[in-house]
Every structure is written in C-alpha cells, then in structure tokens.
Amino acid sequence: MDPIFSAGVYLAMHSGALAARLVLDSLDAGSDGKRGLRIYEKRVFARCNFTGIWWSCFYTTPFMELFMQPRPKFHLPDAMVAILAGELEGAG
C-alpha cells in the first residue's frame, strides 16, 4: 500500500492476529467459526478500504498542504500519521 508508513504490513499482521483469535475462539467454543469469519471479513475489508481511501487522498495537493501546514490546536498531523501508519483501533 505505502512504502513510507508500511500500512500494508501492519494490516497484514493485524488481520493475521484477528484470524488467529477467531480460530482459537472457535476451537474453544466447539464452533465451525462461520459467523466469526463473516465478522472478520467485514472488519478486515472495512479497514483495508478505509486505509486505501486515506492513501489515495494523501498525495493530493489539498491534503499535502494541510499536512505540511498543520494547525497544532487539533493535533491533526498526529492523527493523520496514526491513520496512515495503520492505527485503526484508536489511541489506547
């Protein structure tokens, strides 16, 4: 996805961790995991789609102007960097 922030690597690792959790939870519950897989698929697709939209916007002139001339009041650069780096769970 992006050579600077490696969001694709983050998304791959995060989706792998979610998949592992789904398998373990399904095994513990004695379930086939079909319901959990549907939820997993929607969650991963939504995150990849959201990240893709951000990346397509990142290299536009208005976005770059906003990024290069930040307004510290709103902590916008920090939020944008977090999202572009793949942080989709929110600050902890």
BELRAUR-V133636 format. One record per residue. N is the residue number from 0. PHI is phi in whole degrees, -180 to 180 (none if undefined). Layout:
n:N phi:PHI
n:N phi:PHI
This chain:
n:0 phi:none
n:1 phi:-140
n:2 phi:-78
n:3 phi:-90
n:4 phi:-96
n:5 phi:58
n:6 phi:-62
n:7 phi:-62
n:8 phi:-66
n:9 phi:-60
n:10 phi:-62
n:11 phi:-64
n:12 phi:-67
n:13 phi:-66
n:14 phi:-66
n:15 phi:-65
n:16 phi:-65
n:17 phi:-63
n:18 phi:-65
n:19 phi:-62
n:20 phi:-63
n:21 phi:-62
n:22 phi:-63
n:23 phi:-63
n:24 phi:-64
n:25 phi:-66
n:26 phi:-63
n:27 phi:-63
n:28 phi:-87
n:29 phi:68
n:30 phi:-103
n:31 phi:-81
n:32 phi:82
n:33 phi:-60
n:34 phi:-63
n:35 phi:-63
n:36 phi:-65
n:37 phi:-62
n:38 phi:-65
n:39 phi:-59
n:40 phi:-60
n:41 phi:-64
n:42 phi:-65
n:43 phi:-67
n:44 phi:-60
n:45 phi:-62
n:46 phi:-68
n:47 phi:-66
n:48 phi:-63
n:49 phi:-61
n:50 phi:-64
n:51 phi:-62
n:52 phi:-64
n:53 phi:-60
n:54 phi:-67
n:55 phi:-68
n:56 phi:-81
n:57 phi:-57
n:58 phi:-92
n:59 phi:-86
n:60 phi:-60
n:61 phi:-60
n:62 phi:-66
n:63 phi:-65
n:64 phi:-63
n:65 phi:-64
n:66 phi:-70
n:67 phi:-82
n:68 phi:-127
n:69 phi:-71
n:70 phi:-108
n:71 phi:-60
n:72 phi:-56
n:73 phi:-100
n:74 phi:54
n:75 phi:-62
n:76 phi:-59
n:77 phi:-62
n:78 phi:-66
n:79 phi:-66
n:80 phi:-63
n:81 phi:-61
n:82 phi:-67
n:83 phi:-66
n:84 phi:-85
n:85 phi:102
n:86 phi:-76
n:87 phi:-113
n:88 phi:-91
n:89 phi:96
n:90 phi:-68
n:91 phi:-99
